[in-house]
């Protein structure tokens, strides 16, 4: 039971990392004509989303998840928090990996529903 509670508590790390990345994407879009397609150490508004880079961490605040931009275009993006394979969340199959997009559509890859995972 304790393992389940700690996994549940660490899921907040994924949500926090994705929220921070979402805010950075929206700020980027306000200054560029599309969303960034990459995460890096500097912000670059390139000629296309794929040539653009967002200055942001590639891991969640507590390093339980790896953050990535899995799709980006002029008007859309998808952000994903993937469990760190060598971290404490690697065995969390109930929620798995978390994703969200520009419309705040929240999904997970685990056996629980997105609503159960995102609302806890």
Beta strands, then each sheet from edge to edge (+ up, - down):
strand 1: 38-40
strand 2: 53-55
strand 3: 65-72
strand 4: 77-83
strand 5: 98-101
strand 6: 107-108
sheet 1: 1+ 2+
sheet 2: 3+ 4- 5+ 6-
end
